[in-house]
């Protein structure tokens, strides 16, 4: 159990770690392995302070029995996700997207009445990825070629989604963007920069848990899905659930981007890997 002394911070015991880990896993599919106990302890410590609780055991009981447990479980989700991102991150994949995949999607729509290009950023965090995709398609002038652009951003954290909707960023977040693009799409807002409306209005945000069939069923007919650097946080069971939901969200022949360190090998055979512009992309079969 917990022992408190002067200036002693609460310590997370192995037993309570596993209890909290199970709650988080059941809620959002994110799994903390035994060697990640320190990470969970660090990320939840602020929640203890916020709730004025003295121990992780007290926090477990709060999440289990308190009348406000549902609200607090949302705060847990906001605390445990990693939101490190930037505009135009991983340019090789973005090049494959705009030079290879988007033209294939448009080619597949030739002769049909479908004049929309639908892209889903399934782990959009504070909005850098979906706004990047919107800017790239504007730069390719898809909107002037008879196609409308629809970008959807989703995340499990309502905190980061609110930040995304504000579309205001510091200079460091824009570090990978060419100066002329920044000048074209952003306006100074004090020491920060705010994205112009013509790019913002292309993106719609939704709170979605990727392992929830109830949440993901609203996402259908996507031409392209980005789900980068997310599957690494899931165990095999949650990975298979999430990937199956992404598959259901794609239109026939649609494309899925995952992170460079991620693979669908041994997870599913519903996709086939294809090489496009020197990047591996997964296509729905």
N, C-alpha and C positions, 0 to 999 in steps of 0.2 A: 504494500500500500504506500500512499504518499507520505513523505515526511517533509515538513516545512520548517525552515529556519529563517533567520534574518537574511533578506535579500536572496532567498532561494526561490528559483522559478519552479513551477510544477513540472514533474517528470512523468513521462508517459510509460507506464509499465507494459510489458509484453502482452499481458492478458487484456488490458484495456485497449491497447493498440489493435488487437485482433477484433475486438468488439466494434470499435469505431470503423475499422477497415471494412467489416462486413456490412455495416449500415451504408457506407459510401458506395460500396460495390453494388448493393441492391438498388440503390437510388440512381446511379448514373453509369455503372459498368466500369468505372475506373478502379483498377486493382493496385494496391500498394503491397509489393512483396516485402518479405521480412526485412530485407536489407534497406528498405525505404522508410523504416519507422521514424528516423530522425527527420525526414522530409515532412511527414504528416504531422509530427510533433511541432515543427517550426511553423507550419502553415495554419495550424489550429490554435496556436498559443494566443494569437490576437483575438480569436473568438472567445476564449476564456476571459480575457481582460474585458472585452465588450460586454459580456454577460455577468461580469463580477463573480465568476466562479473560481473556487480555490484549487480545483483538481480536475484532471481529465476524467476521473470517475464521475464527478459531479456533472461534467459535460455530457457524458454518455447517458446518464439518467435523464438529463434535460432533453436530449434528442429522442429518447425512448418514450417518455411519459408526459412531458410538459404540453400544455394546451397550445403553445406557440411553436411546437417542434417542426411543423411544416415550413413555417417562415424561416426558422433557423437552418433547416436542411438546405434551403436555397442559399443562405449565407455560406454554408459549408461548401457548396458547389462553387461559389464565387471565389472562395479562399484557396481551393486546391488546384484550380486550373492554372496552367502556365500561359501567359499572354505575350511572350516575347515575339515580336513580329516587326515588319517594316514594309514600306512600299517597294514593289519590284524585287521581291525576295526570290532567290533561286532563278536567275535569268534564263538558264538553259531550258527549264521547264516552261517558262513563260514564252520563250521563243517557239517551242514546240506547239504551245497552245495557239498562238496568233498566226504563225506561218504554216503550221501543218494541220492541226485539228479543226480550227474554225473553217478554213477552206473546205475540208472534207465534209463538215456539217452542212455548209451552204450547198455544196455539190449534191449532197443527198436530198436536199429540199427542192432541187430543180424540178420544175414541172408540177409541183404541189402547191396547194393554197397556203401552206404554212410559211409565213414570212417572219417568224420570230426565232431569235437565237437565245436559248435559255441556258443560263449558267448558274450553278449552285456552289457557293463557297460554304462547305458544310462545317467548317470550324473557323468562323470569320473573325473571332476575337474582336479587337477594337476597329475593324473595318478596313485595314490596309489592303488585304488580299482582294475582297470584292471590288473595292474602288480601283485598285490596280487593273483588274480585268475589265472594268467598265471603261477606264481611260484608254486602254489598249484597243478596245473595239471602236471607240470613238476615233482614235487615231487612224484606224483602218477604214473609217468612213462607212461602216456598215449601215448606219442610219441614213446615209445618202445613197445607198445602193438598193434601197427598197426593203431593208430588214429593220425590224424593231429589236431593241436590245433589252433583255430582262435578266437582271442579276439578282440572285437571292443570297443573303448572308444569314447564317444561323450559328448559334452558339448555345452552350448550356448555361452560360452566365448572363443574367439580365444586366449586371453591372457593366460588363464590356459592351453589351449591345447598346446600352444608353450612350456610352462613349462613342461608339461607332456612328450612331445617328447624329451626334453633334458634328462629326466630320472635321474636327479641329486637331491639328497635330503639331508637334515641335519639329525643329529643323533636323534633329537626329533621325527621326522616323522617316524623313524624306531623303536620307543620305544617298540612296541608290538611284535616285531620279536625276535625269538630265536637267540642268538649269532651265532650259527652254520649256520643258514639260511643266516644271513647277510654275513658271511664269504664266503658262497657258491655262493651267487648271486650278491654281491656288491664289488666294488673296491674303495679304498680311493681316493678322489680327493680334496686334501687340507684338509679343515675341514669338507668337505661334502663326500657323497658317490654316486657313479654312478652305475646304474644297468648294469649287463653284457648283452652282445648282445643276447645271446641265449634266454633270457626272453623278452628283448625289441622287438626282431623281430617277436614275436608272436602277438603283439598288433598293431592295425591300428586305427588312430584317424580321426574323422570326426566332423565338426561343425554342430550340429543338434538342432533345436528348437522342443521340444517334442510336442508342440501343432500345429505344421505345418505339414499338410499332404504332402506337397511338399518335406520337409526335410526327414521325416520318411519313405517315400515310398522306399528309397534305402535300408532300413534294412529289409530283408526278410529271412525266414528260420532259425531264431535263435533257438537254443535248450534251452537256458537259458538267461533270462534278469535280471540284477540287476538295480533297479530304487529306491534307498533307500534315504529317507529324502529329497525328491523333491516335492512330491504331497502336502506336508504341506504348500507350498508357493502358491498353486493354489486355486482359488475358484472352486465351484462345476462344473461349465461349462467347465473350463479349465482342471480339473481333468478328466472329462469324455472324452474329446478329447484326452488327453495324453494317458489314459489307453486304449482307442480304438486303437490308433496307436501302442501301445506296443503289443496289442493282434494281430494285423495284422502282426507285425514283427516276431511273434513266429511261429515255426513249429507246426503242429498238436501235441497236448499233451505236448507242451513245458511248461517251468516253469518260474514264475515271483517272484522275491524277492522284497518286499518293506520294508521300515524302520519299526522298532519295534513300533513306535508311529503312524504308518499309517495303514489304512485298506481300503479294496475295498468295504466294506459294504455300501450300498446305493449309490454306484457309478456305479457298473456294475454287471451283472449276467453271464458275459462271462467267468469267471473263477470260479473254485471251490477251496476252501481252503483245503489243505491237511497237515497233521502233519507228518513231516519228521525229524527224529533225534531231537525231542522235539522243533522244530521250525515250524511255520506256513509258508507254501509256497503256492502260487497260481498257479494252473495248468489250462492251456487252455482247454476248453471243446468244 
